[in-house]
Amino acid sequence: MPKLSAVVYVDGFNLYKDQLESRPENKWLDLECLFDSLLDEYSIDRIHYFTAHVRGRANPDDPTAPDRQAAYLRALETLPRVTIHRSQFTIHPSRARLRGTATLAWADVWKVQEKGSDVKLAVQLVVDAVEGKYDAFVVVSSDSDLGAALDVAINRFDRHVIVVYPRDERTKEFERIGVRSSLYLRPLLVAQSQLPEIVVSRSGRPVRRPTGWKKQGPAEAGP
């Protein structure tokens, strides 16, 4: 019997914050290998990866962060089933209330926000749900802002939605709207799903795993 088909939508920022930020050795992630392993009962037809370009002004303590991200995106572009959807971070002056002060106090700050990724993911999910080309729709995120799109896919078009949580904690909003299938993305599987140390880009140039993204053995990666 042929496998059922599936499409995957990866909230790149949510995956980074909840799974990869504290595990830099796992950031050189092979998305095809990961989801082929995690969802081995399905045939993964397409992986949509939604991300925002890191800007140097947003990371003054880490000026090489944009270069590392660019290297990773060049490596991802070599995977035939992965489509990258790019958005941006915005940086603008703002004011924030200080914590731990006896009196009301404010400070001038730079406010950094990711713009567009969650909207693009939601639109792609709804469009695919309308067309109904796949047997399963896999959303990799714990962001409750995606609840409305999941609600449309599940309750309007009766699609089978699977949520993959980047952290070991369920989102109540997803359960409220009727998500019945969910998985936790375990760090050990992420550690086992890494790209080769050197990837040949579409232009024929080598792309190397960034310094600092040291590959660890499975025993070091966690459960």
PLY file of the C-alpha trace (Angstrom):
ply
format ascii 1.0
element vertex 223
property float x
property float y
property float z
element edge 222
property int vertex1
property int vertex2
end_header
0.00 0.00 0.00
1.34 3.47 -0.85
1.91 5.83 2.05
-0.47 8.69 2.76
0.83 12.08 1.65
1.74 14.95 3.97
2.82 18.56 3.77
4.83 20.22 6.57
4.77 23.88 7.65
7.71 24.91 9.84
7.50 28.05 11.97
11.23 28.74 11.86
11.29 31.35 14.64
9.24 29.18 17.00
11.40 26.15 16.24
14.51 28.22 16.94
13.31 29.70 20.24
11.79 26.50 21.66
14.25 23.90 20.38
17.45 25.20 18.78
18.51 28.37 20.58
19.79 26.42 23.58
21.27 23.66 21.40
23.50 25.32 18.76
24.94 21.92 17.86
21.53 21.01 16.38
21.04 24.12 14.21
22.52 22.56 11.02
19.20 20.78 10.63
18.24 18.61 7.66
14.49 19.18 7.45
13.87 16.37 4.97
15.73 13.82 7.08
13.98 15.02 10.24
10.41 14.77 8.99
10.98 11.59 7.00
12.07 10.04 10.32
9.47 11.67 12.56
6.55 10.94 10.23
7.74 7.70 8.66
4.17 6.46 8.04
3.67 9.35 5.59
5.22 10.36 2.30
6.42 13.94 2.86
5.67 15.73 -0.40
6.60 19.30 0.56
8.18 21.16 3.51
7.44 24.88 3.81
10.02 26.66 5.97
9.01 30.14 7.17
11.79 32.35 8.49
12.84 35.99 8.88
16.23 37.35 7.95
18.36 38.16 10.99
19.67 41.72 10.98
22.94 42.86 12.50
21.32 45.75 14.37
19.12 43.24 16.18
22.15 41.30 17.37
24.88 43.81 18.31
26.46 41.24 20.62
26.59 38.66 17.80
27.41 40.42 14.51
28.05 37.17 12.61
24.53 35.81 13.19
23.29 36.95 9.73
26.21 35.13 8.07
25.41 31.87 9.88
21.75 32.09 8.94
22.63 32.83 5.31
24.86 29.76 5.20
22.07 27.60 6.59
19.53 28.90 4.09
21.95 28.21 1.22
22.28 24.66 2.53
18.50 24.25 2.84
18.04 25.40 -0.76
19.76 22.19 -1.89
16.93 20.06 -0.47
14.43 19.48 -3.31
11.30 19.18 -1.14
11.97 22.33 0.92
10.49 25.72 0.01
11.84 28.71 1.95
9.46 31.60 2.67
11.39 34.71 3.74
10.20 37.58 5.90
11.96 40.32 7.87
12.65 41.54 11.39
11.70 45.15 12.07
13.64 47.34 14.50
12.27 50.60 15.80
12.61 52.78 18.92
10.06 52.25 21.65
9.51 52.65 25.38
9.17 49.86 27.93
8.24 49.78 31.58
11.03 48.68 33.90
10.50 45.74 36.23
11.46 45.68 39.90
11.25 49.41 40.54
9.35 50.91 43.47
7.91 53.66 41.29
6.66 53.61 37.73
9.71 53.94 35.49
10.23 53.70 31.73
13.24 53.21 29.46
13.94 53.89 25.81
14.53 50.58 24.01
14.85 49.08 20.55
11.84 46.88 19.78
12.61 43.91 17.53
9.70 42.08 15.89
9.40 39.34 13.32
6.99 40.41 10.58
5.16 38.19 8.15
6.16 34.60 8.86
3.11 33.55 10.86
0.76 35.20 8.36
2.46 33.49 5.41
2.28 30.13 7.18
-1.41 30.59 7.98
-2.25 31.58 4.39
-0.31 28.64 2.93
-2.05 26.22 5.29
-5.53 27.53 4.44
-4.84 27.52 0.68
-3.60 23.92 0.84
-6.55 22.93 3.02
-8.96 24.37 0.45
-7.25 22.49 -2.38
-7.04 19.28 -0.33
-4.05 17.85 -2.17
-2.61 16.10 0.89
-3.80 13.53 3.39
-2.16 15.22 6.39
-1.19 18.81 7.19
1.68 19.03 9.69
2.24 22.30 11.56
5.52 22.67 13.46
4.80 25.39 16.02
3.34 26.08 19.44
2.28 29.63 18.51
-1.38 30.11 19.42
-1.64 32.88 16.79
-1.96 30.08 14.23
-5.12 28.83 15.90
-7.50 30.50 13.44
-5.81 28.88 10.43
-5.85 25.47 12.10
-9.51 25.99 12.96
-10.35 26.61 9.28
-8.37 23.56 8.11
-9.92 21.24 10.71
-13.46 22.45 11.18
-14.27 24.09 7.85
-12.51 21.68 5.46
-12.25 18.57 7.65
-8.50 18.15 7.11
-6.28 15.92 9.24
-3.93 18.31 11.04
-0.94 17.11 13.03
0.87 19.56 15.34
4.55 19.00 16.08
5.47 20.91 19.23
9.09 22.19 19.37
8.91 22.04 23.17
7.34 19.46 25.47
4.24 21.53 26.16
0.90 21.59 24.37
-0.91 24.75 23.27
-4.38 24.98 24.85
-5.77 26.96 21.92
-4.89 24.14 19.51
-6.62 21.58 21.71
-9.68 23.83 22.03
-10.23 23.98 18.28
-9.92 20.22 17.90
-6.32 19.22 17.13
-6.32 15.52 17.95
-2.90 14.46 16.68
0.27 15.95 18.12
3.92 15.03 18.64
6.81 16.45 20.62
10.00 17.07 18.65
12.71 15.39 20.69
16.23 16.87 20.68
17.80 13.45 20.10
15.97 13.06 16.78
16.99 16.60 15.81
20.61 15.76 16.64
20.41 12.70 14.41
18.97 14.71 11.50
21.87 17.00 10.64
23.14 18.07 7.23
26.61 16.96 6.10
29.44 19.10 7.46
29.94 20.52 3.95
27.03 21.00 1.52
27.50 21.91 -2.14
25.22 24.87 -2.90
23.19 25.38 -6.06
25.99 27.57 -7.40
28.47 24.72 -6.90
30.25 26.34 -3.95
30.82 24.54 -0.64
28.75 25.65 2.35
30.24 24.65 5.70
28.58 24.16 9.06
29.20 27.46 10.90
31.80 27.58 13.61
30.09 27.21 16.97
27.49 24.79 15.65
29.64 21.91 16.80
28.17 18.49 16.16
27.75 16.40 19.32
27.31 12.71 19.82
23.79 11.37 20.54
24.57 10.95 24.24
25.23 14.69 24.54
22.11 15.79 22.69
19.51 14.98 25.36
16.36 12.86 25.25
0 1
1 2
2 3
3 4
4 5
5 6
6 7
7 8
8 9
9 10
10 11
11 12
12 13
13 14
14 15
15 16
16 17
17 18
18 19
19 20
20 21
21 22
22 23
23 24
24 25
25 26
26 27
27 28
28 29
29 30
30 31
31 32
32 33
33 34
34 35
35 36
36 37
37 38
38 39
39 40
40 41
41 42
42 43
43 44
44 45
45 46
46 47
47 48
48 49
49 50
50 51
51 52
52 53
53 54
54 55
55 56
56 57
57 58
58 59
59 60
60 61
61 62
62 63
63 64
64 65
65 66
66 67
67 68
68 69
69 70
70 71
71 72
72 73
73 74
74 75
75 76
76 77
77 78
78 79
79 80
80 81
81 82
82 83
83 84
84 85
85 86
86 87
87 88
88 89
89 90
90 91
91 92
92 93
93 94
94 95
95 96
96 97
97 98
98 99
99 100
100 101
101 102
102 103
103 104
104 105
105 106
106 107
107 108
108 109
109 110
110 111
111 112
112 113
113 114
114 115
115 116
116 117
117 118
118 119
119 120
120 121
121 122
122 123
123 124
124 125
125 126
126 127
127 128
128 129
129 130
130 131
131 132
132 133
133 134
134 135
135 136
136 137
137 138
138 139
139 140
140 141
141 142
142 143
143 144
144 145
145 146
146 147
147 148
148 149
149 150
150 151
151 152
152 153
153 154
154 155
155 156
156 157
157 158
158 159
159 160
160 161
161 162
162 163
163 164
164 165
165 166
166 167
167 168
168 169
169 170
170 171
171 172
172 173
173 174
174 175
175 176
176 177
177 178
178 179
179 180
180 181
181 182
182 183
183 184
184 185
185 186
186 187
187 188
188 189
189 190
190 191
191 192
192 193
193 194
194 195
195 196
196 197
197 198
198 199
199 200
200 201
201 202
202 203
203 204
204 205
205 206
206 207
207 208
208 209
209 210
210 211
211 212
212 213
213 214
214 215
215 216
216 217
217 218
218 219
219 220
220 221
221 222
